[in-house]
Amino acid sequence: MTDKELIDLAKKAAENAYVPYSGYTVGAALLTEGGKVYTGCNIENAAYGPTNCAERTAFFKAVSEGERNFTKIAVVGGKALNFADYFAPCGVCRQVMREFCEDDFIILLGKNDNKYKSITLYELLPLSFSKNNISE
């Protein structure tokens, strides 16, 4: 799967976002080592705390179906499906990524004009806390 195809799947996933409060639509497409893609959108809640981000939706769907090995994720976001700028994952999503991915995991940040940035998890979350920090 090409980076553009993965970003296009993230854009498609954003169309399902439930965002009655912020209006910010976010989509994600997560690629497994086996080539399967899991998509997610953000889902808001009036109480705000129960809101779930697109990236976590994609990860939770994949993990709930037994997937544990991931190569990259594409993320797009913006007001009312307008992906005019890069939209990076929040801190909670970065930590969830760290739970399942190594430092070299790729995050693709896409925009409307078919431009994108490719960055690693380490670049987004340097000196992170992970299961490697917990000794038995």
N, C-alpha and C positions, 0 to 999 in steps of 0.2 A: 504494500500500500504506500502510495506517495504521501508526502507531507501535505500537499494541496488537497488530496482526497480526504485525509483525516480532518483537515481544517473545514472542508465543506460539510463533513458529517457533524462537526461541532456546531456549525451555523444552522444546520437543519434541526439539531437537537434543541437549540435555543428557541425555536419556534414554539415549543411546548412549555416554555417557562410560565410559571404562575407567579406574576409579579404585580399584584394590585396596589402595592404600597409604594415601591420605589420606581417601578417602570423600567428597571434595569434587567435586561434579558442576558442570560449567560448560558452558553452551551459548551459541552466538553465531549470529546471522543477519545477513549482510552484504548490503546492497542496492546494486546497481549503478545507474549513471545510466540505463541502458536498462530498468530495472525487474526485472532478474533477481535472485534471491536465492540465495546460497551459505551453507550452514550448516556449523557445526563444533562439535565437542565436545573436551574435554580427554582426552588419552591418556597415562596414566602409564607409567613404565618402572622396573623394579627398580634400575637404575643412576641414576635421577633425572635426570641430564643430558639424556638423549634424550627426556624428557617433552615433549609439545607441548600448548600451550594451545588452547582453543576458538577464540579470535579469530584466531590464526595459522593454524589448520587452515582456517577459512573463507577467509581471505585467500589462502593458498597454493592452495586448490582453485580459487578464482576466477582468480588470476593464471596458473595452469597451463593454464587454458582460454582464455587470451587477454584476459581482462578487465583493465582498467587504471583505470577511472573509477568511483569509488564515492561514494555520497551519505551513507550512514549505516550504523551497525552497532548491533544490540541485543545486550546481554550480560546473562546471568543466572548466578548461581552460589550454591552453598551445600551444606551437608552433606546427603547422601542426598536430593537433589532438593528440599530445603526452602529456597526462595529468600526467606528471612525478611528479609534486608537487602540493600542495594545492594552489588554485587560489581564493583569497578573493575578494568580490565585492568592486568596487570603492566607493568613498565617495558619489557621486551623487546617485548611486544605493542604498546605505545604507539609504540615506535621503528619497528616494522614498519608500523603505520598511517601514520606520518609519511613513510615511503618512498613511499607511494602516494597520500596525501591531503594536502589543504591545511589550514590552521589552522581553517577553518570546518566541517570534517567533523564530523558529529554522532554522538555516542555516547549510546545510550539504555541506562540501567541500570535493569533491571526487578526487581520483587519479586512475591511470591505474591499480594498483595492488589490486583493490577492497578494499583498505583502505580508511577510511574517518574520518573527524572530524565533530563533532556536536557542534555548538556554538549558543549562543543566540544573538538576535539583540542587546541587551544591551551590551554584550561583545564586539561587533563590533562598537557600537556607544553609548558609555556611555554619560550621561548628554546631551542627544540630544534635539533638538528643534522640537516641534511637534505642532499639532493643539491644544493640551492641554495648550500651552503657549500663545495662542491668546485668549484674553478675548473680549467679545462683549460689 
